[in-house]
Amino acid sequence: MTARARHAQGGAWRSPAPGLGRWVDRHISWFFILPAGLFLAAVVVFPVLYTGVLSFYRWSGSATAAATWVGLSNYADVFAIDPGFRNALWVTAYFTGVSVLIEVILGVGLAQMLNREFIGKGLARTLLILPIAGTPVAFALIWRNMYNPSYGIFLWFAELLHLPPQRWIADVVTVIPSLILFDVWQWTPLIMLITLAGLVSLPSDLYEAAQIDGASPWQVFWRITLPLVRPTIVAAAMLRLMDSLKTFDQIYVTTQGGPGIASQTLNLYVFDQAFQYLNFGYASALLVVLFFVILAGNLLLVTMRRGQA
């Protein structure tokens, strides 16, 4: 007898699997996010796992030559016999450490300035955030021309100040400071915006009490503003640290790691190993090491933030 016949005779139709229907009702929300989860797993999780597995092989990217299992040999090469890795690690630490430190100091100072009322505040804020509104590659092309030792605008500045001409990004001594100047110009506004958001949310009664007590502007900043906004500053520094350690496009367009290997960061070194020398297994091991370098830097900042909370 069919379900319709039973219903016609007055019998109530029941689902053959009522438990399944209740389970679907309880977990229906997961079915809506499942496509997005599968997509993220395909484009994020799988490449990470594949890179980790490939780091234990030696492979040139050939379709005819199979990958060869070498175990931890790639990692041993990274830390034991590769001077290029040590140079890239030093360049990355130098570039990231100095640029992020300067960006945090300038960003906090600019945020403190914009937290006050003055004529032209809106215009100043708009002009200051312009560097982060453009394409990094386009800005890198502009700065490469500005640093040109033959016709760049920095040559004109040097002549105006009666300084000897500099080769800027073409000299092993000045290339990293030149890149740091470019990075500071472009990413200080990011620190400024994040810090400004933290400053706006601070309670005003503390400043009114400090003003009544006769505290100087420096005392107000050091004793009230900085302790309250410090977690926001650390969060902004974490964002910049992660991004700065992975910097690739600005440096590649500007110097391509040169002159020589003077500005070859870890990301550029991995790129050269993979796509110029076709050492995909070794490049994968370098990426794993770079991941742990970024993780260690962020864990350090997280520890600092918790200690200040």
C-alpha positions as CSV (number, residue, x, y, z in Angstrom):
1,M,0.0,0.0,0.0
2,T,1.4,3.4,-0.9
3,A,1.9,6.3,1.4
4,R,-0.9,8.2,-0.4
5,A,-3.3,5.3,0.1
6,R,-2.5,5.1,3.8
7,H,-3.0,8.8,4.2
8,A,-6.4,8.5,2.4
9,Q,-7.4,5.8,4.9
10,G,-6.6,8.1,7.8
11,G,-3.2,6.8,8.6
12,A,-0.5,9.4,9.3
13,W,2.5,9.2,7.0
14,R,5.8,9.0,8.8
15,S,9.3,9.6,7.5
16,P,11.2,6.4,7.0
17,A,14.2,8.0,8.8
18,P,13.0,10.6,11.4
19,G,16.3,10.6,13.1
20,L,18.0,11.8,9.9
21,G,15.5,14.7,9.6
22,R,16.2,15.9,13.1
23,W,19.9,15.7,12.5
24,V,19.6,17.8,9.3
25,D,17.5,20.4,11.2
26,R,20.1,20.7,13.9
27,H,23.0,21.0,11.5
28,I,21.4,22.9,8.6
29,S,23.7,25.9,9.1
30,W,26.7,23.8,8.3
31,F,25.3,23.0,4.8
32,F,25.3,26.7,4.0
33,I,29.0,27.2,4.8
34,L,30.2,23.9,3.5
35,P,30.8,25.1,-0.1
36,A,32.9,28.0,1.2
37,G,34.8,25.7,3.5
38,L,35.6,23.3,0.7
39,F,36.7,26.1,-1.5
40,L,39.1,27.4,1.2
41,A,40.4,23.9,1.8
42,A,41.1,23.6,-1.9
43,V,42.9,26.9,-2.3
44,V,44.6,27.2,1.2
45,V,44.9,24.0,3.1
46,F,45.9,21.8,0.1
47,P,48.7,24.0,-1.1
48,V,50.1,24.2,2.4
49,L,50.1,20.5,2.9
50,Y,51.5,19.9,-0.6
51,T,54.3,22.3,0.1
52,G,55.1,20.5,3.4
53,V,55.1,17.1,1.6
54,L,57.2,18.4,-1.3
55,S,59.8,19.7,1.1
56,F,60.9,16.0,1.7
57,Y,61.5,15.4,-2.0
58,R,64.0,16.5,-4.6
59,W,62.1,17.5,-7.8
60,S,63.0,19.7,-10.7
61,G,59.4,20.2,-11.9
62,S,59.8,17.9,-14.8
63,A,56.8,15.9,-16.0
64,T,59.1,13.0,-17.0
65,A,61.4,12.8,-14.0
66,A,59.7,11.7,-10.8
67,A,60.3,13.3,-7.4
68,T,62.9,11.6,-5.3
69,W,62.4,11.1,-1.6
70,V,65.3,12.8,0.4
71,G,63.8,13.0,3.8
72,L,65.3,15.9,5.9
73,S,68.1,16.5,3.4
74,N,66.6,19.7,2.1
75,Y,66.3,21.1,5.7
76,A,69.9,20.0,6.4
77,D,71.0,21.9,3.4
78,V,69.1,25.0,4.5
79,F,70.8,25.3,7.8
80,A,74.2,23.7,7.1
81,I,75.7,24.6,3.7
82,D,73.6,27.3,2.2
83,P,75.2,30.8,2.5
84,G,72.5,32.2,0.3
85,F,69.9,31.3,2.9
86,R,71.9,33.0,5.7
87,N,72.2,36.1,3.6
88,A,68.5,36.1,2.8
89,L,67.7,35.6,6.4
90,W,69.9,38.5,7.5
91,V,68.5,40.8,4.7
92,T,64.9,39.9,5.8
93,A,65.6,40.6,9.4
94,Y,67.3,43.9,8.7
95,F,64.7,45.1,6.3
96,T,61.7,44.0,8.4
97,G,63.1,45.0,11.8
98,V,64.1,48.5,10.9
99,S,61.1,49.3,8.6
100,V,58.5,48.0,11.1
101,L,60.1,49.9,14.0
102,I,60.2,53.2,12.1
103,E,56.6,52.7,10.8
104,V,55.3,52.0,14.3
105,I,57.0,55.1,15.7
106,L,55.9,57.4,12.9
107,G,52.4,55.9,12.7
108,V,51.8,56.4,16.4
109,G,53.0,60.0,16.1
110,L,50.8,60.8,13.1
111,A,47.8,59.2,14.8
112,Q,48.4,61.4,17.9
113,M,48.6,64.4,15.6
114,L,45.4,63.5,13.8
115,N,43.6,62.9,17.0
116,R,43.4,66.6,17.6
117,E,41.3,69.2,15.9
118,F,43.0,71.6,13.5
119,I,42.3,73.4,10.3
120,G,42.8,71.0,7.3
121,K,42.6,67.8,9.3
122,G,40.4,66.0,6.8
123,L,42.7,67.0,3.9
124,A,45.8,65.9,5.9
125,R,44.3,62.6,6.7
126,T,43.3,62.0,3.0
127,L,46.8,62.9,1.8
128,L,48.5,60.6,4.4
129,I,46.5,57.5,3.5
130,L,47.2,57.9,-0.3
131,P,50.3,55.6,-0.2
132,I,48.2,52.6,0.9
133,A,45.5,53.3,-1.6
134,G,47.5,52.5,-4.7
135,T,49.0,49.4,-6.3
136,P,52.4,48.3,-4.7
137,V,53.8,47.4,-8.1
138,A,52.9,50.8,-9.6
139,F,54.5,52.6,-6.7
140,A,57.6,50.4,-7.0
141,L,58.0,51.4,-10.6
142,I,57.7,55.1,-9.6
143,W,60.2,54.7,-6.8
144,R,62.6,52.8,-9.0
145,N,62.6,55.8,-11.4
146,M,63.0,58.2,-8.4
147,Y,66.1,56.3,-7.3
148,N,67.6,56.3,-10.8
149,P,71.2,57.7,-10.4
150,S,71.0,59.5,-13.7
151,Y,67.7,61.4,-13.7
152,G,65.8,60.5,-10.5
153,I,64.3,63.1,-8.3
154,F,66.6,62.0,-5.4
155,L,69.6,63.1,-7.6
156,W,68.0,66.5,-7.7
157,F,67.6,66.6,-3.9
158,A,71.3,65.6,-3.4
159,E,72.4,68.4,-5.7
160,L,70.1,70.8,-3.9
161,L,71.7,69.9,-0.6
162,H,75.2,69.9,-2.1
163,L,75.6,66.2,-1.4
164,P,77.7,63.8,-3.5
165,P,75.6,61.8,-6.0
166,Q,74.4,58.4,-4.7
167,R,73.6,55.2,-6.5
168,W,70.8,54.4,-4.1
169,I,69.3,51.0,-5.1
170,A,72.3,50.2,-7.3
171,D,74.8,50.2,-4.3
172,V,75.1,47.4,-1.9
173,V,75.5,49.8,1.0
174,T,72.4,52.0,0.3
175,V,70.0,49.5,-1.3
176,I,68.4,48.3,1.9
177,P,68.0,51.8,3.5
178,S,66.5,52.9,0.2
179,L,64.0,50.1,0.2
180,I,63.2,50.8,3.9
181,L,62.5,54.4,3.0
182,F,60.1,53.2,0.3
183,D,58.4,50.8,2.7
184,V,58.1,53.3,5.5
185,W,56.5,55.8,3.1
186,Q,54.0,53.3,1.9
187,W,52.9,51.4,5.0
188,T,53.2,54.0,7.9
189,P,49.7,55.2,7.1
190,L,48.4,51.7,7.9
191,I,49.8,51.9,11.4
192,M,48.5,55.4,11.7
193,L,44.9,54.4,10.8
194,I,44.8,51.4,13.2
195,T,46.3,53.5,16.1
196,L,44.0,56.4,15.3
197,A,41.0,54.0,15.7
198,G,42.3,53.0,19.1
199,L,42.9,56.6,20.2
200,V,39.3,57.7,19.2
201,S,37.9,55.0,21.5
202,L,39.7,56.1,24.6
203,P,37.6,57.6,27.4
204,S,37.8,61.4,27.7
205,D,37.3,61.6,31.5
206,L,40.9,60.5,32.1
207,Y,42.3,63.4,30.0
208,E,40.0,65.8,31.8
209,A,41.3,64.6,35.2
210,A,44.9,64.8,33.9
211,Q,44.3,68.4,32.7
212,I,42.9,69.3,36.1
213,D,46.0,67.8,37.8
214,G,48.3,69.9,35.6
215,A,49.9,67.0,33.7
216,S,52.1,68.0,30.7
217,P,51.3,66.7,27.2
218,W,54.2,64.4,27.4
219,Q,53.1,63.0,30.8
220,V,49.5,62.5,29.4
221,F,50.9,60.6,26.4
222,W,53.4,58.5,28.4
223,R,51.2,57.7,31.4
224,I,47.7,57.6,29.9
225,T,47.6,57.3,26.1
226,L,50.4,54.9,25.5
227,P,49.4,52.3,28.1
228,L,45.8,52.3,26.9
229,V,46.6,52.1,23.2
230,R,49.5,49.7,23.5
231,P,47.4,46.6,22.6
232,T,46.3,48.3,19.5
233,I,49.8,49.3,18.6
234,V,51.0,45.7,19.1
235,A,48.2,44.4,16.9
236,A,49.1,46.8,14.1
237,A,52.8,45.8,14.5
238,M,51.8,42.2,14.1
239,L,50.0,42.9,10.9
240,R,52.9,44.8,9.5
241,L,55.4,42.2,10.7
242,M,53.6,39.4,8.9
243,D,53.3,41.4,5.7
244,S,56.9,42.8,5.8
245,L,58.4,39.3,6.2
246,K,56.6,38.2,3.1
247,T,57.4,41.3,1.0
248,F,58.1,40.4,-2.6
249,D,56.5,42.5,-5.3
250,Q,58.0,45.9,-4.2
251,I,61.5,44.5,-3.9
252,Y,61.3,42.4,-7.0
253,V,60.1,45.2,-9.1
254,T,62.6,47.7,-7.7
255,T,65.8,45.7,-7.4
256,Q,65.1,42.0,-8.2
257,G,67.2,41.2,-5.2
258,G,70.2,43.1,-6.4
259,P,72.8,44.4,-6.7
260,G,74.0,40.9,-6.5
261,I,72.1,39.4,-3.6
262,A,72.3,42.5,-1.4
263,S,68.5,42.9,-1.2
264,Q,67.5,39.3,-1.7
265,T,65.0,38.5,1.0
266,L,63.7,35.0,1.9
267,N,60.8,35.4,-0.4
268,L,63.0,36.4,-3.4
269,Y,65.4,33.6,-2.5
270,V,62.6,31.0,-2.6
271,F,61.4,32.4,-5.9
272,D,64.8,32.1,-7.4
273,Q,65.3,28.6,-6.1
274,A,61.9,27.4,-7.5
275,F,61.6,29.2,-10.8
276,Q,65.1,29.9,-11.9
277,Y,67.0,26.9,-10.6
278,L,64.0,24.5,-10.5
279,N,64.7,23.2,-7.0
280,F,61.1,22.9,-6.0
281,G,61.7,20.5,-3.1
282,Y,64.4,22.8,-1.7
283,A,62.2,25.9,-2.2
284,S,59.4,24.1,-0.4
285,A,61.7,23.5,2.6
286,L,62.6,27.2,2.5
287,L,58.9,28.1,2.6
288,V,58.3,25.9,5.6
289,V,61.2,27.6,7.4
290,L,59.8,31.0,6.4
291,F,56.5,30.0,7.9
292,F,58.1,29.2,11.2
293,V,60.0,32.5,11.1
294,I,56.8,34.4,10.7
295,L,55.1,32.3,13.3
296,A,58.0,33.0,15.8
297,G,57.8,36.7,15.2
298,N,54.0,36.8,15.8
299,L,54.3,34.6,18.9
300,L,56.8,37.1,20.3
301,L,54.4,40.0,19.7
302,V,51.5,38.0,21.2
303,T,53.5,37.3,24.3
304,M,54.4,41.0,24.6
305,R,50.8,41.9,24.2
306,R,49.6,39.5,26.8
307,G,52.3,40.7,29.2
308,Q,51.0,44.2,28.8
309,A,47.3,43.3,29.1
